[in-house]
Amino acid sequence: MNAPLRRVGVVIIVLFGLLFANLNWVQGYKAESYRTSDYNGRVQVAEYDRQRGNIEAGGRALATSTETEGELKFLRTYPDNELYAHVIGYKPVNLAAIGIERAENEFLAGTSDQLFADRVRDVFTGEETGGGNVLLSINRRAQETAYQQLSENRVGVSRGAAVAIDPRTGAIQALVSIPSYDPNPLGGHDTGAAQEAFNALEGDPDKPLNNRALGEVLPPGSTFKVVVAAAALENGTTIDTPISAGPVYRHPDSGTDIRNAVPSICPQDEVTLITALTDSCNTGFAKLGVALGAEAVKDKARDFGFEDDELVVGRTNGDSGLPVASSRTGDIQNPDGGEDGAALAQSSIGQNNVRMTPLEGAMIAAAVANGGTQMRPYLVQQLLHADRTSSFYTADPRELRESVSSSVATDLQEMMVNVVRAGTGRNARIDGYTVGGKTGTAQAGENDKDHGWFIGFAMSDDGQPISAVCVVLENAGNGGSAEATRISGQIMRALIAEREGR
């Protein structure tokens, strides 16, 4: 055989070898991922031969499957349309699922290892036992109140979010993002119409598919002063300790003045820490943050959950769930790596590069209300068998981290209660209950209106936490934080009314 033929033969042998290796790679190593891929249309269509389990809250089905006469045996429907969309998500035929529909897909579809016995029994009986049912921690009354109040807010904004958490357990009581969307067209059997509906939502400039409660990170403004106050308290300051204030502050390395919202706020040289939080004294907290140092502020923010890159909201074990964006304090450094005092001053009032999710805001308030202990937030309360006779999982509340000591938490409670009693948080007051909180007005950009924030908690007279809430109204401008405070109060009132059986 001459040399050219030998070379061709070698090339052919190598190509066959590569083809053989690729077949083994696809059929062996990658087979499972291809089989379970959200984009494997054949697998998704096959799932419709088995009735998908319900997603429920408070005894009501939020997602259910009804039998049809079409080729696909069951149709996924969402009776409450937009109300729970960012919690439950949707399960389409040929698009990727999101929300609880994705996080608990195997259990809902009946393919989970927990339901293996059902599948074995079905082989002998010829039946198709339905998927399991997922029960959520959501309080329907609080969810409906949050959605209505956000959608009909009095400052006319179209984007915002609200989260309510039980501080004692981490159970999420309400989770709303506006604008919302109707998941029914996305879960329909007409894949062309589903794609068209998805494209319309994806192209909407207000991004209704975005879960702002978990995924939007915005400057938190003065709500971050709770974190700085916590750092100060753990470094020897008391609520009655005078701190430096004044009408204006400019760090020596900065060309920008920090001023208070109005001249009447802490114009004196010194105010107590509790007064500084109650009146939301920018100059006082800017100076306080600089005195504490960047590491003290960043460390305390981490203790409350900033920089957590692994948090998901689903089951209490944290193995699966809805993804959560990381809240950040940002760099507070000069180019040479040294501390940037001017940036630290701005960061200490929740500006500069500080970014926070609404969930993180609620978690800060929850840790304060719960004596300093921050619980892992969760949405899945229980997993039930298709016939509802047995439970495969029940939420087991777990401590996530110790944010502050119990004594510091008590001081923060007193300070935040004073904000609602005598400061900027009056719109959240509830007769007969102890309510604490902190408002925030955050600059969003040179040509954009400010964001309005409120984080807070409600407690019974015997000191038992009932709820911790965060509400943000994006680009709300004047009155934004006051409206966020009012909406927070309405959500907490709904939970109290439910608790009292009203």
N, C-alpha and C positions, 0 to 999 in steps of 0.2 A: 504494500500500500504506500502510495507516495505521500509526501509531507503535507500537502494541502488537504487531502482527504482525512489524514490523521487529525489535523487541527479541527476540521469540521466535526469529526466524530467526538473529539474531546468536548467541544462546545455543546453538542447535542446531549452528551452524558451529563454535563454540568447543569444544563437547563432542566433535564428530567429530574436531576437531584434536587434542584431548587423547587420545582413544582411539587415533588413528593413531600419535601419539608414543609411547604406552605399548606398542603392539604392536611398534614398532621397538625400543624399549628391551628388551622381553622376548625377542624373537626374535633380536635382534642382540647387544647388550651383555651381557645376562644369560643367554643361552642356554647357554653353556658351564658356568657355575656351577650352573644348574639340572640340566643333563645329568649332571654328575658329583657332584651332592649325595648325601650318605649317605642322605638321606630320599627319594630318587627310587626308588620301589619297582620301576618297570618296568625301569630300568637295572640295578638289583641283581639282579632275576630273570634278565635276559638274561645276566648274568655267569656264571650257572650252566650255560650251554651250553658253556663252556670250562673245562677242568680247571684249578683254581687251583694254583699252585706250592706246594711244601713250604716250611716254615720248619724249619730243622734246626740241631742242635748236636752236635758230637762224633760225627757219622755217624748220628744218630738223628733221625727225623722227629718234631718237636714239634707240628706242625700239618700235616694232609694232607687231601686230598679223595678220596673214594671214590664210585664210580658207583652210582647208584640206579635203580630202576624208576619213580620218580615223575615228576611234571611238571618238577621241578627236577632236572637231570641228575646233579649232584654234591652230596655232603654233606660239609661241613667238619667234621673231627673232631680232637680233641686227646687223644692217647693217654695223656698223663701227668696228665690232669685238673688238679688244683690246682697242681702243682709249678712250672709255668712261666707261670701265668696272667698275672702282672703284667708279664712281659716280652713275650710274644707277643700278649696281649689276646684278642680274638675278632672274627669277621666274621659278623655276623648278616644275615638276609634284609632286614628292614625297620627295623633300628635302626642307630645309628651305630657303626662299628667303632672299636676303640681298640688301643693298643699297636703292635707291629711290623705287625700286620695292617692298621692304618691308615697308618702311616708309609711302608710299602712296598707299599701297595695296588695301584698301577698296575703295578708289576713283577710282583707275584704274580698279578694278574688277566690279564696278557698285553697290557694296553693301553698300556704304557710306550712312549715313542719308541724306546727301545733295542731293542724287539722288533718294530719296524715291518716289517722284512723277513719275519718269520714271518707276519704278517697278510697281506702282499702274496702270499706263496707260497700261503697258504691259499685265496685267491680263486681260484687256478688249479687247486689240487688238490682243493678241496672239504673239506679236513680242518680240524680245529680244534686247532692246536698249543696245548699247555697253557701256562700262565703260567710265569714264571721262578722259580727257587728261591733262597731267602734263607738263607745260612749265618751263624750267630751266633757271637760270641766266647765265649759261655758255656761254662764247664767243667762238664760234667754231674756229676762227682763232687763238686765244690765246691758246686754248686747243691743237690744232694740232701742234702748234709751240712748246709748252712745251713737248708734248709727243715725237716729233721727236728729239728735242735737247737733252732730257734726254736719249732717247734710243741710240742716236749716240754720246754720250758724248766723249770728247777727252782724257779722262783719263781711259777709258775702264772699268768703274765699272758697275755692273749689278743691283745695288739697289740704289734707291733714290726717291725723291718726289719733287713736285713743287706745290705751291698754289699762286693764284693771286686774290686779293680782290679789289673792288671799295671802297676806304676809306670813301667816302661820304655816302654810303648806306649800306655797308656790303655785297653786292652782290658778290658771288664767281664767278670770271671770268674764272678761270681755276683750275682744280684739277687733278693732275696726280700722279700715283705711278708706279714705275717700280721695278721688272718686272710686266707686266700686264698679262692678260689672255683673252681668247676668251669665252664669256658667252654662245655662241650658243650651244655647246655640252651639257652644263649644263641645258639648257632650252628645250632640245629635248624631244620627246615623248617616246623614248626608255629609260626607267628608268635604265636599266642595264648599258647602255652606259653612261648615265649621271652620275651614281654612279662611274663608272670606271674613267671617266674624272675628277670627283671631287677628287677621291683618288689619282690620279696622281698629281694634283695640290697641294693637301694637303701634299703629300710626297716630294715635291720639296724643297730642302734645302734653296732656295732663297725665299720661301713662297710668290708666286705671288698672292694668295688670300688676303694677308694682305694689308690693305689700309694704306700705310706708311704716307700719307699726314695727316691723322687724328689720326691714332692709334699708330704710332711709336714715342717713346720718347727717345731722344738721348742727350748726352751732347752738348750744343750749342756753346761751345767755346766763342770766343770773341764777337759774336753777343750779348751776355748777357751784355756786357759793356754798351750798350745803356740804359739798365735798371739801372745799377749802376750810370751812368752819370746823369740820370733823378733824382735819389735819391739825388745825390750831389747838383744838381741845385736847388732842392726844399729845400735844407738845407743851402742855402746861398752862395754856390759856383757859380761863373760865368764862362763863357767859357774861359775867359782870366786869371782866377785865377791860379797861380802856384800850382801844386801838387807835392808831393815827388815822385821821380822816381829812376833812377839809373840802372846799368847793372844787378844787382842781388838783390833779397830780400828773406830773410828767417825769418819767424815769430819766435819769441823766443820759442814757444811751438812746433816748427816743426823741423824735421830732413831733410827736403827737400827744396832745393833752387827753387825759381821761377825766371826764366830768360826770356828775350825777344827772339823773333824768330831769330833775328840776332843781333850782337853786335852794329850795327849802330843805332838801335832803342833806343831812349831816354837814352843814357849812362850818361847824365848829372844828377845832383842831383834833379833838378826840371824841369818840363815842364808845359805848360798851359794845361787846361782840353781839349781844342779843339785839341791841338797837340797830346795829349795822345790818343784820340780816332782816329784821323787821321792816326797815325802811329801804332796804336794797341799796346800800351805800357803795357805789362803785369805787370811789377813791379809797375807802377803808379796806375793801377786799383786795384791790390792786396792791396796796402797800403791804397788806398782810401776807399775800402770796409771795411777794418779793422777800419779805422778812423770813418766811418759812424756807424758801429755796425750792428750786424746780423738782428736786428728787422727792422731797416731802409731799408736794402736791401730786406728783405722778404716782408715787407709791400708794397714797390714799385713794386715788382714782382707781388704781388696779384692785385695791381691796373692795371696791364697790362694783367691780366687773369690767372696767375699761381694759382694753387690750386683750380681751378673751376671744381667741380665734376659734374656739371649739364648741361654743354654745349652740345647741339646737333645741327646739321646743317641740316636744312630742311626749314620749313616755318619761317617767321619772329617772330611769337609768341612763338617759341621755344618749342611747345608742342610735336612735333615729328620730327624725322629726323635721320641722320646718327650719331652714337655715336662718341664722341671725347674723346681721352685719356686725362687725367689731366697732365698738365705740373707741375713740382715740383722743389722747391729749395732744398728740402731735409733737414735733420737735420744738424744744425750747432751748436751742443751742445757736451759738455763733458759728460761722464757718470753721473756726479753729477748734470747735468742740467744746468751748467754754459756755457757761450759762448765759443765755440772752435775757437780761433783766427786763428789757422793754417788752419782749414777747411774753415773759412770765407774768408781767403786770396785766397784759391783755388776756392771757389764758386764765388768770385767776378770777375773771369776771365772765368766763365762758365764751370768750371770743378767740382771736388769733386762729390757731389750727385745731381747737377743741371741737370734736364732733361726737354726737350722741344719738342713739336710736330712742324712739319713744319707749320701747321695752326697757331699756337701761334706766330711763327716768323713773319708771314705775318700780324697778328693782331697787333703786336708791331709796325711794320713799318707803318701800316694803321693809328693807333692812333696818331703817330707823324705827319703824313702828314695831318691829319684831325683836326689839332689844339688842340690835346689832347683828343678828344672824340673818344672812341672806339665803333663802331657800331656792332650790333649782326650779325654775318656772316650767310648767308642763301643761299640755292640752288634753292628753289621753287619760281619761279617768278609769276606763275599764274596757276589756276585750271580752265579748260574749260569744258563745257558740251560736251557730245559726238558729238552733231551736230555743236559745236563750236559757237553757237549763244549767249551763255551767260557765264559769268564768276562767279564762286563761291568764288574765292579768288584772290586777287592781293597783291603782297608783299607791306607791309607798313614798310619801314625802321625804325628801333628802336634803340635808344641809349642803349648800354649794360653797359657801365661804363665810368666814367671820369678818364682817366689814369694819365694825368698831366694837369697842368694849361696851358692856351693858351700861356703865356709868356715862360714857360719852353719848350713847343712844338716848339715854334719859335727858341729857342736856339738849341734844338736837331736837327731841320731841318738844321740849318746852319752848325752844326758839321758833320752831316751825308752827306750833300752836299760836304763838304770839303774832306771827305773820298773818294768820287768818283772823285772829281776834282783833288786832289793832293796826295791821299793816296792809300790804298790797293784795292780800289773799282773801279779803272780806267776802267776795262773791261765792266762796266755798263753804261758808258757815252753815251748820245744820243744828237746829235746836235740839238739845238733849244729848248731843254727841260731841266728843272731842275731835276736832278736825285740825290738822296741821298741814302746812304746805309751803311752797315757794314758787313765786311767779318768775318768769323770765322773758325778756325782750331781747332778741338776738339780731344783730345786724347781719343781713344776708348778702349784701353787695352794694356797691356805690349807687346803682340805679334801681335797686330792688327794695320793696317794703320789708320791714322787720318781721321775723317770725315771732309768734306768740306762744309761750309755754306755760304749763303749770304742772308741778309734781306735788303729790300730797297723799294723806292717809286719813281714814276715819277710824275712831276707836270708841268702844262702849265706855260707860262711866266707870266700869271696873277695870279698865285698862286693856281689854282684849281687842286686838286689831281686827277690823272687819274687812277693810280693803285698802289697797294702795293704788293710786291712779296717776297716769300721765296723759296729758292732752297737748298736742301741738297743732297750731294753725299756721300753715306756711304762707309767708308773705302777707300777713294780716294787717300790718301797719298799726296805726294808733288804735288802741282798744283791743288788740289781739290777745295779749296776756290776760286781760280782764275777762274776755269771752272764753278763753281756754279754762280759766278758773271757774267760771259759771258752769260750763259743761261738765267739768270734773265733779263739781258739787252735785249736779243732776245724776250722774252715774252712781256716785256714792249713795245718794238718796234712794235710788232704785234698789240697790243691794240691801240697804237698811229696811226698806219697806218689805222686801221679800223675806228678810230675816224675821221681821215682826209679823209676818203672815197677812199683811195688808194688800 
